[in-house]
Amino acid sequence: MSHLSWGQSDFAVTAKGDTVRGEFKMISFDMLDRVQIGTGKSKMMLKAHEIRMLRFDNEIYRPVLWEKSYRLMKVIKDGYLSLLAFRVQNQITYDGRLLIKRDGSQIELPNLAFKKIMSAFIEECGTVSERVKSGELGRKEIDQIIEAFNGCISERTLQKQKINAVDLSIVEELERFQKILTETSDFSTKNDANDMLNDILSKVRVNDAVPKYLVDGLTANLQGQDSLKEQWLVTASKIKK
């Protein structure tokens, strides 16, 4: 089966990142979709897995490995969870529906046992999964389910990024304190204090929690150094423990 189209807006982005424009002909047979592209007097053929993205007849297509076949599927909704349309065997129209996550997991949009199958597929976002399981959101609300799920994943990712983000202001404050400690006249526990401060800095730089014994140990090694200890306690209060 094939479909021919020509338009200035049609283009393919290859797996190597090249953009190709021309007269497009989509060909589907065997276990692999292909695209024939005419550019002037020459023609080239791209297999589905050689294409990153295809714009064809004002629609976006992506290659998907589905049931041991590489198919170019039409993007209906895009995101962490995407909804794609595919051609059912021996049909020309894109009547099939596939749900695919960015991690590669995928299921055909269920008809029977929708609540059970769909709620399990999106269980990493409990609030949306429960709404499906309870029947509040059904197959007819698939667009709403996808939007709610993707919003949930996006919010969770942002929160994780905030948690995992290294606080550069604390790193800079610790480095300033280390400079002050280094320039301070020698005292009996100065080397131990500096060693502990190095350990603390190495953890803060990669956003690891700092063990309490390191903070307390450095504080103890500053006994008798009132000015240093006062500065240290202010900085120590800002460290993630």
ZABA-242945 format. One record per residue (C-alpha): residue in three letters; x, y, z; residue number from 1. Coordinates in nm, 2 decimals. Example, Ala and Ser with C-alpha at 12.3 -4.5 7.8 and 13.67 -1.06 7.14 Angstrom:
// ZABA-242945
+--------+--------+--------+--------+-----+
: residu :     xx :     yy :     zz : num :
+--------+--------+--------+--------+-----+
:    ALA :   1.23 :  -0.45 :   0.78 :   1 :
:    SER :   1.37 :  -0.11 :   0.71 :   2 :
+--------+--------+--------+--------+-----+
This chain:
// ZABA-242945
+--------+--------+--------+--------+-----+
: residu :     xx :     yy :     zz : num :
+--------+--------+--------+--------+-----+
:    MET :   0.00 :   0.00 :   0.00 :   1 :
:    SER :   0.13 :   0.35 :  -0.08 :   2 :
:    HIS :   0.03 :   0.71 :  -0.04 :   3 :
:    LEU :   0.17 :   0.99 :  -0.26 :   4 :
:    SER :   0.20 :   1.36 :  -0.15 :   5 :
:    TRP :   0.39 :   1.66 :  -0.26 :   6 :
:    GLY :   0.41 :   1.99 :  -0.07 :   7 :
:    GLN :   0.67 :   2.25 :   0.04 :   8 :
:    SER :   0.58 :   2.18 :   0.40 :   9 :
:    ASP :   0.66 :   1.81 :   0.37 :  10 :
:    PHE :   1.00 :   1.70 :   0.51 :  11 :
:    ALA :   1.17 :   1.42 :   0.69 :  12 :
:    VAL :   1.43 :   1.44 :   0.96 :  13 :
:    THR :   1.66 :   1.14 :   0.94 :  14 :
:    ALA :   1.81 :   0.94 :   1.23 :  15 :
:    LYS :   2.14 :   1.13 :   1.16 :  16 :
:    GLY :   1.97 :   1.46 :   1.20 :  17 :
:    ASP :   1.95 :   1.56 :   0.83 :  18 :
:    THR :   1.64 :   1.73 :   0.69 :  19 :
:    VAL :   1.52 :   1.60 :   0.35 :  20 :
:    ARG :   1.24 :   1.77 :   0.14 :  21 :
:    GLY :   1.08 :   1.65 :  -0.18 :  22 :
:    GLU :   0.79 :   1.45 :  -0.32 :  23 :
:    PHE :   0.70 :   1.19 :  -0.06 :  24 :
:    LYS :   0.55 :   0.85 :  -0.11 :  25 :
:    MET :   0.47 :   0.63 :   0.19 :  26 :
:    ILE :   0.50 :   0.26 :   0.13 :  27 :
:    SER :   0.38 :   0.00 :   0.38 :  28 :
:    PHE :   0.45 :  -0.37 :   0.33 :  29 :
:    ASP :   0.61 :  -0.67 :   0.50 :  30 :
:    MET :   0.74 :  -0.57 :   0.85 :  31 :
:    LEU :   0.88 :  -0.23 :   0.76 :  32 :
:    ASP :   0.73 :   0.10 :   0.65 :  33 :
:    ARG :   0.93 :   0.30 :   0.40 :  34 :
:    VAL :   0.93 :   0.65 :   0.25 :  35 :
:    GLN :   1.03 :   0.72 :  -0.10 :  36 :
:    ILE :   1.15 :   1.08 :  -0.15 :  37 :
:    GLY :   1.18 :   1.24 :  -0.50 :  38 :
:    THR :   1.42 :   1.53 :  -0.51 :  39 :
:    GLY :   1.44 :   1.67 :  -0.86 :  40 :
:    LYS :   1.54 :   1.38 :  -1.10 :  41 :
:    SER :   1.67 :   1.16 :  -0.82 :  42 :
:    LYS :   1.49 :   0.94 :  -0.57 :  43 :
:    MET :   1.59 :   0.80 :  -0.23 :  44 :
:    MET :   1.43 :   0.55 :   0.00 :  45 :
:    LEU :   1.43 :   0.57 :   0.38 :  46 :
:    LYS :   1.32 :   0.29 :   0.60 :  47 :
:    ALA :   1.11 :   0.37 :   0.91 :  48 :
:    HIS :   1.39 :   0.32 :   1.16 :  49 :
:    GLU :   1.61 :   0.56 :   0.95 :  50 :
:    ILE :   1.36 :   0.84 :   1.02 :  51 :
:    ARG :   1.34 :   1.04 :   1.33 :  52 :
:    MET :   1.03 :   1.24 :   1.23 :  53 :
:    LEU :   0.83 :   1.29 :   0.92 :  54 :
:    ARG :   0.59 :   1.58 :   0.83 :  55 :
:    PHE :   0.36 :   1.45 :   0.56 :  56 :
:    ASP :   0.03 :   1.60 :   0.44 :  57 :
:    ASN :   0.03 :   1.84 :   0.74 :  58 :
:    GLU :   0.06 :   1.55 :   0.98 :  59 :
:    ILE :   0.35 :   1.44 :   1.20 :  60 :
:    TYR :   0.47 :   1.08 :   1.19 :  61 :
:    ARG :   0.71 :   0.89 :   1.42 :  62 :
:    PRO :   0.87 :   0.55 :   1.37 :  63 :
:    VAL :   0.76 :   0.29 :   1.63 :  64 :
:    LEU :   0.86 :  -0.07 :   1.68 :  65 :
:    TRP :   0.52 :  -0.24 :   1.72 :  66 :
:    GLU :   0.44 :  -0.61 :   1.71 :  67 :
:    LYS :   0.79 :  -0.69 :   1.56 :  68 :
:    SER :   0.73 :  -0.43 :   1.28 :  69 :
:    TYR :   0.87 :  -0.08 :   1.23 :  70 :
:    ARG :   0.57 :   0.14 :   1.15 :  71 :
:    LEU :   0.54 :   0.51 :   1.08 :  72 :
:    MET :   0.25 :   0.62 :   1.31 :  73 :
:    LYS :   0.06 :   0.94 :   1.30 :  74 :
:    VAL :   0.10 :   1.16 :   1.61 :  75 :
:    ILE :  -0.23 :   1.26 :   1.77 :  76 :
:    LYS :  -0.11 :   1.38 :   2.10 :  77 :
:    ASP :   0.26 :   1.42 :   2.19 :  78 :
:    GLY :   0.43 :   1.42 :   2.53 :  79 :
:    TYR :   0.58 :   1.19 :   2.79 :  80 :
:    LEU :   0.27 :   0.98 :   2.71 :  81 :
:    SER :   0.18 :   1.00 :   2.35 :  82 :
:    LEU :  -0.12 :   0.88 :   2.15 :  83 :
:    LEU :  -0.04 :   0.76 :   1.80 :  84 :
:    ALA :  -0.26 :   0.63 :   1.51 :  85 :
:    PHE :  -0.16 :   0.33 :   1.31 :  86 :
:    ARG :  -0.29 :   0.14 :   1.02 :  87 :
:    VAL :  -0.46 :  -0.19 :   1.12 :  88 :
:    GLN :  -0.35 :  -0.49 :   0.90 :  89 :
:    ASN :  -0.50 :  -0.48 :   0.55 :  90 :
:    GLN :  -0.65 :  -0.13 :   0.60 :  91 :
:    ILE :  -0.54 :   0.20 :   0.45 :  92 :
:    THR :  -0.69 :   0.43 :   0.72 :  93 :
:    TYR :  -0.52 :   0.50 :   1.05 :  94 :
:    ASP :  -0.79 :   0.35 :   1.28 :  95 :
:    GLY :  -0.56 :   0.18 :   1.53 :  96 :
:    ARG :  -0.46 :   0.37 :   1.85 :  97 :
:    LEU :  -0.13 :   0.32 :   2.04 :  98 :
:    LEU :  -0.03 :   0.47 :   2.37 :  99 :
:    ILE :   0.34 :   0.50 :   2.42 : 100 :
:    LYS :   0.55 :   0.65 :   2.70 : 101 :
:    ARG :   0.89 :   0.81 :   2.65 : 102 :
:    ASP :   1.05 :   0.52 :   2.84 : 103 :
:    GLY :   0.93 :   0.29 :   2.55 : 104 :
:    SER :   0.65 :   0.11 :   2.72 : 105 :
:    GLN :   0.34 :   0.09 :   2.51 : 106 :
:    ILE :  -0.01 :  -0.06 :   2.48 : 107 :
:    GLU :  -0.29 :  -0.05 :   2.23 : 108 :
:    LEU :  -0.57 :   0.17 :   2.35 : 109 :
:    PRO :  -0.80 :  -0.08 :   2.52 : 110 :
:    ASN :  -1.17 :  -0.13 :   2.45 : 111 :
:    LEU :  -1.25 :  -0.41 :   2.68 : 112 :
:    ALA :  -1.13 :  -0.38 :   3.05 : 113 :
:    PHE :  -1.04 :  -0.02 :   2.98 : 114 :
:    LYS :  -1.04 :   0.08 :   3.35 : 115 :
:    LYS :  -0.82 :  -0.21 :   3.46 : 116 :
:    ILE :  -0.57 :  -0.19 :   3.18 : 117 :
:    MET :  -0.54 :   0.19 :   3.15 : 118 :
:    SER :  -0.52 :   0.25 :   3.53 : 119 :
:    ALA :  -0.24 :   0.00 :   3.55 : 120 :
:    PHE :  -0.05 :   0.16 :   3.26 : 121 :
:    ILE :  -0.05 :   0.50 :   3.42 : 122 :
:    GLU :  -0.01 :   0.38 :   3.78 : 123 :
:    GLU :   0.30 :   0.60 :   3.84 : 124 :
:    CYS :   0.06 :   0.89 :   3.86 : 125 :
:    GLY :  -0.17 :   0.77 :   4.13 : 126 :
:    THR :  -0.42 :   1.05 :   4.12 : 127 :
:    VAL :  -0.50 :   1.01 :   3.75 : 128 :
:    SER :  -0.49 :   0.63 :   3.77 : 129 :
:    GLU :  -0.75 :   0.64 :   4.05 : 130 :
:    ARG :  -0.98 :   0.86 :   3.84 : 131 :
:    VAL :  -0.96 :   0.61 :   3.56 : 132 :
:    LYS :  -1.01 :   0.31 :   3.80 : 133 :
:    SER :  -1.31 :   0.47 :   3.96 : 134 :
:    GLY :  -1.47 :   0.54 :   3.61 : 135 :
:    GLU :  -1.45 :   0.92 :   3.65 : 136 :
:    LEU :  -1.24 :   0.92 :   3.33 : 137 :
:    GLY :  -1.32 :   0.67 :   3.06 : 138 :
:    ARG :  -1.21 :   0.58 :   2.71 : 139 :
:    LYS :  -1.40 :   0.88 :   2.56 : 140 :
:    GLU :  -1.19 :   1.11 :   2.78 : 141 :
:    ILE :  -0.86 :   0.97 :   2.66 : 142 :
:    ASP :  -0.73 :   1.32 :   2.56 : 143 :
:    GLN :  -0.81 :   1.44 :   2.92 : 144 :
:    ILE :  -0.64 :   1.14 :   3.07 : 145 :
:    ILE :  -0.32 :   1.20 :   2.86 : 146 :
:    GLU :  -0.31 :   1.57 :   2.95 : 147 :
:    ALA :  -0.36 :   1.50 :   3.32 : 148 :
:    PHE :  -0.10 :   1.22 :   3.32 : 149 :
:    ASN :   0.16 :   1.43 :   3.14 : 150 :
:    GLY :   0.09 :   1.73 :   3.37 : 151 :
:    CYS :   0.15 :   1.50 :   3.67 : 152 :
:    ILE :   0.47 :   1.37 :   3.53 : 153 :
:    SER :   0.59 :   1.72 :   3.44 : 154 :
:    GLU :   0.52 :   1.85 :   3.79 : 155 :
:    ARG :   0.70 :   1.55 :   3.94 : 156 :
:    THR :   1.00 :   1.60 :   3.72 : 157 :
:    LEU :   1.02 :   1.97 :   3.82 : 158 :
:    GLN :   1.00 :   1.88 :   4.18 : 159 :
:    LYS :   1.28 :   1.62 :   4.14 : 160 :
:    GLN :   1.49 :   1.88 :   3.96 : 161 :
:    LYS :   1.45 :   2.13 :   4.24 : 162 :
:    ILE :   1.54 :   1.86 :   4.50 : 163 :
:    ASN :   1.84 :   1.75 :   4.30 : 164 :
:    ALA :   1.96 :   2.09 :   4.20 : 165 :
:    VAL :   2.30 :   2.18 :   4.36 : 166 :
:    ASP :   2.27 :   2.49 :   4.57 : 167 :
:    LEU :   2.56 :   2.69 :   4.44 : 168 :
:    SER :   2.52 :   2.96 :   4.70 : 169 :
:    ILE :   2.60 :   2.71 :   4.97 : 170 :
:    VAL :   2.90 :   2.58 :   4.78 : 171 :
:    GLU :   3.03 :   2.94 :   4.74 : 172 :
:    GLU :   2.97 :   3.01 :   5.11 : 173 :
:    LEU :   3.16 :   2.69 :   5.21 : 174 :
:    GLU :   3.45 :   2.79 :   4.98 : 175 :
:    ARG :   3.46 :   3.14 :   5.13 : 176 :
:    PHE :   3.47 :   2.98 :   5.48 : 177 :
:    GLN :   3.75 :   2.74 :   5.37 : 178 :
:    LYS :   3.95 :   3.04 :   5.25 : 179 :
:    ILE :   3.91 :   3.21 :   5.59 : 180 :
:    LEU :   4.00 :   2.89 :   5.77 : 181 :
:    THR :   4.31 :   2.84 :   5.56 : 182 :
:    GLU :   4.42 :   3.20 :   5.63 : 183 :
:    THR :   4.36 :   3.17 :   6.00 : 184 :
:    SER :   4.67 :   3.13 :   6.22 : 185 :
:    ASP :   4.74 :   2.76 :   6.30 : 186 :
:    PHE :   4.56 :   2.60 :   6.59 : 187 :
:    SER :   4.59 :   2.24 :   6.71 : 188 :
:    THR :   4.29 :   2.10 :   6.53 : 189 :
:    LYS :   4.31 :   2.32 :   6.22 : 190 :
:    ASN :   4.42 :   2.03 :   5.99 : 191 :
:    ASP :   4.13 :   1.81 :   6.11 : 192 :
:    ALA :   3.89 :   2.09 :   6.06 : 193 :
:    ASN :   4.00 :   2.15 :   5.71 : 194 :
:    ASP :   3.99 :   1.78 :   5.63 : 195 :
:    MET :   3.63 :   1.76 :   5.75 : 196 :
:    LEU :   3.54 :   2.08 :   5.55 : 197 :
:    ASN :   3.68 :   1.91 :   5.24 : 198 :
:    ASP :   3.46 :   1.61 :   5.30 : 199 :
:    ILE :   3.16 :   1.84 :   5.35 : 200 :
:    LEU :   3.23 :   2.03 :   5.03 : 201 :
:    SER :   3.27 :   1.72 :   4.82 : 202 :
:    LYS :   2.92 :   1.61 :   4.93 : 203 :
:    VAL :   2.75 :   1.95 :   4.88 : 204 :
:    ARG :   2.90 :   1.98 :   4.53 : 205 :
:    VAL :   2.71 :   1.67 :   4.42 : 206 :
:    ASN :   2.40 :   1.75 :   4.63 : 207 :
:    ASP :   2.46 :   1.46 :   4.87 : 208 :
:    ALA :   2.33 :   1.48 :   5.23 : 209 :
:    VAL :   2.60 :   1.57 :   5.47 : 210 :
:    PRO :   2.62 :   1.33 :   5.77 : 211 :
:    LYS :   2.56 :   1.50 :   6.10 : 212 :
:    TYR :   2.89 :   1.36 :   6.24 : 213 :
:    LEU :   3.09 :   1.57 :   5.99 : 214 :
:    VAL :   2.91 :   1.89 :   6.08 : 215 :
:    ASP :   2.94 :   1.82 :   6.46 : 216 :
:    GLY :   3.30 :   1.71 :   6.41 : 217 :
:    LEU :   3.40 :   2.03 :   6.24 : 218 :
:    THR :   3.22 :   2.23 :   6.50 : 219 :
:    ALA :   3.41 :   2.05 :   6.77 : 220 :
:    ASN :   3.74 :   2.12 :   6.60 : 221 :
:    LEU :   3.67 :   2.49 :   6.61 : 222 :
:    GLN :   3.66 :   2.50 :   6.99 : 223 :
:    GLY :   3.85 :   2.81 :   7.11 : 224 :
:    GLN :   3.81 :   2.98 :   6.77 : 225 :
:    ASP :   3.51 :   3.18 :   6.85 : 226 :
:    SER :   3.49 :   3.40 :   6.54 : 227 :
:    LEU :   3.54 :   3.10 :   6.31 : 228 :
:    LYS :   3.29 :   2.89 :   6.50 : 229 :
:    GLU :   3.03 :   3.16 :   6.48 : 230 :
:    GLN :   3.07 :   3.19 :   6.10 : 231 :
:    TRP :   3.06 :   2.81 :   6.07 : 232 :
:    LEU :   2.74 :   2.76 :   6.26 : 233 :
:    VAL :   2.56 :   3.01 :   6.04 : 234 :
:    THR :   2.68 :   2.83 :   5.72 : 235 :
:    ALA :   2.62 :   2.48 :   5.88 : 236 :
:    SER :   2.25 :   2.57 :   5.94 : 237 :
:    LYS :   2.20 :   2.60 :   5.56 : 238 :
:    ILE :   2.35 :   2.26 :   5.47 : 239 :
:    LYS :   2.12 :   1.97 :   5.37 : 240 :
:    LYS :   2.17 :   1.70 :   5.63 : 241 :
+--------+--------+--------+--------+-----+
